[in-house]
């Protein structure tokens, strides 16, 4: 059974850092893409970043470029989202999601997600 579990959300002051983890099981990352999404109160869900399991290429929303970094550790079956220089507008529930490569395109990397975690809350506030 395919499963995604997010962890290490929390509260941080503006300018601070957090590293989120997405532990996956039930599949081999080589054939999937894993993405991070977020949803702030009263707003639509948005794609934050994505990593291709086949070649490790990465993708970012403009709002987080230069501040967030997505990475993977195949030995630990975990994908990370390192978030630096956090801003209050980064406050949201962060979800990780997976798409099989047959349903995913690097040109539309936010689409095709079939599997979702339950999310972890990130709060950026002074």
C-alpha positions in Angstrom: 0.0 0.0 0.0 1.4 3.3 -1.1 1.8 5.8 1.8 3.1 9.3 2.4 3.7 10.8 5.8 4.8 14.3 6.4 6.6 15.5 9.5 8.6 18.3 11.2 6.3 21.1 10.6 6.2 23.7 13.4 6.3 27.3 14.4 9.2 29.6 13.5 9.9 33.3 13.4 10.2 35.2 10.1 13.7 34.6 8.6 13.9 31.2 10.2 14.3 27.8 8.7 12.5 24.4 8.8 13.1 21.1 7.1 10.0 19.1 6.3 10.2 15.3 5.7 8.0 13.1 3.6 8.5 9.5 4.3 7.2 7.3 1.5 6.5 3.6 1.4 4.9 1.0 -1.0 6.6 2.2 -4.1 10.0 2.9 -5.7 10.8 6.5 -6.3 12.5 5.8 -9.6 9.0 5.6 -11.2 7.4 8.5 -9.5 7.6 12.2 -8.9 7.1 13.6 -5.4 5.9 17.1 -4.9 5.2 19.5 -2.0 2.0 21.5 -2.0 0.7 23.9 0.6 -2.7 25.4 1.5 -3.1 28.5 3.6 -6.4 29.4 5.3 -8.9 30.7 2.8 -6.6 30.1 -0.2 -6.4 27.5 -2.9 -3.8 24.7 -2.7 -0.6 25.6 -4.6 2.4 23.6 -5.7 5.6 24.5 -4.0 8.2 22.1 -5.3 8.7 18.8 -7.1 11.4 16.2 -7.6 11.5 13.7 -10.4 12.4 10.2 -9.2 13.8 9.1 -12.5 16.5 11.8 -12.9 16.4 13.9 -9.8 15.4 17.1 -11.6 13.7 19.7 -9.4 11.0 22.3 -9.9 9.9 25.3 -7.8 7.1 27.8 -7.6 8.4 31.3 -8.2 7.4 32.3 -4.7 9.9 30.0 -3.1 12.8 29.9 -5.6 16.1 30.7 -3.9 14.6 30.0 -0.5 13.4 26.4 -0.6 15.3 23.3 -1.7 13.8 19.8 -2.4 16.0 16.8 -2.0 15.7 13.0 -1.6 17.4 10.2 0.3 16.6 7.0 -1.4 18.2 4.9 1.4 15.7 6.4 3.8 12.8 6.5 1.5 12.4 10.2 2.3 12.0 13.5 0.4 12.9 16.7 2.2 11.9 20.3 1.8 14.4 22.7 3.3 12.8 26.0 3.9 15.0 29.0 4.6 14.2 32.7 5.0 10.7 31.9 5.9 8.0 34.6 5.6 4.6 34.9 7.3 3.0 34.2 3.9 4.6 30.8 3.9 2.2 29.8 6.7 0.2 26.9 5.5 -0.5 23.2 5.8 2.2 21.5 3.7 1.4 18.2 1.9 3.5 15.8 0.0 2.1 14.0 -3.0 3.2 11.4 -5.5 2.5 10.9 -9.2 3.4 7.9 -11.2 5.7 8.9 -14.1 3.0 7.8 -16.6 0.7 10.4 -15.3 3.2 13.2 -14.7 4.9 15.8 -16.9 7.8 18.1 -16.0 6.1 20.9 -17.9 3.0 20.6 -15.7 4.6 19.3 -12.6 1.7 20.1 -10.2 -0.7 17.8 -12.1 -1.1 14.0 -11.9 -0.8 13.5 -8.2 -2.6 10.4 -7.2 -1.4 9.9 -3.6 -1.4 12.4 -0.8 -0.2 12.6 2.8 -2.3 14.2 5.6 -0.2 17.3 5.9 1.9 19.1 8.5 1.3 22.7 9.7 4.0 25.4 9.3 3.4 28.7 11.1 5.7 31.7 10.5 5.0 34.4 13.0 6.8 36.8 15.3 
